[in-house]
Amino acid sequence: MKNKIALIHKEAEEKRAMVEAKHSEELLKAEEVAAKYRASGLAPKKLLGYFGG
């Protein structure tokens, strides 16, 4: 019984680590895109509709 609980905890930790890694990867990608737009001085076209542009 203890081994089963330990296995469940281990699997949960692995899944949590995968989710955190994916989240970090998405944040990094968003930061890179933001830096690209800041460097070019242009706004992304997807956002222009929101600002009435």
C-alpha positions as semicolon CSV with decimal commas, in nm:
position;residue;x (nm);y (nm);z (nm)
1;M;0,000;0,000;0,000
2;K;0,279;0,245;0,086
3;N;0,457;0,162;-0,240
4;K;0,140;0,235;-0,434
5;I;0,102;0,572;-0,264
6;A;0,469;0,650;-0,327
7;L;0,425;0,559;-0,695
8;I;0,121;0,787;-0,723
9;H;0,315;1,074;-0,563
10;K;0,608;1,014;-0,798
11;E;0,380;1,019;-1,104
12;A;0,213;1,337;-0,980
13;E;0,552;1,504;-0,933
14;E;0,656;1,406;-1,285
15;K;0,334;1,545;-1,433
16;R;0,370;1,864;-1,230
17;A;0,728;1,904;-1,354
18;M;0,614;1,857;-1,714
19;V;0,341;2,120;-1,674
20;E;0,584;2,365;-1,516
21;A;0,837;2,307;-1,795
22;K;0,572;2,365;-2,062
23;H;0,453;2,680;-1,886
24;S;0,810;2,813;-1,863
25;E;0,864;2,735;-2,229
26;E;0,548;2,925;-2,325
27;L;0,654;3,225;-2,115
28;L;0,995;3,227;-2,278
29;K;0,838;3,213;-2,623
30;A;0,605;3,503;-2,536
31;E;0,899;3,707;-2,409
32;E;1,089;3,643;-2,731
33;V;0,792;3,754;-2,942
34;A;0,746;4,064;-2,727
35;A;1,115;4,150;-2,762
36;K;1,091;4,110;-3,139
37;Y;0,798;4,352;-3,157
38;R;0,969;4,600;-2,926
39;A;1,284;4,587;-3,138
40;S;1,092;4,642;-3,462
41;G;0,868;4,911;-3,312
42;L;0,558;4,752;-3,467
43;A;0,248;4,623;-3,291
44;P;0,126;4,271;-3,366
45;K;-0,155;4,278;-3,623
46;K;-0,376;4,055;-3,408
47;L;-0,396;4,324;-3,141
48;L;-0,484;4,613;-3,369
49;G;-0,850;4,513;-3,381
50;Y;-0,876;4,544;-3,005
51;F;-0,752;4,902;-3,006
52;G;-0,969;5,021;-3,292
53;G;-0,675;5,042;-3,532
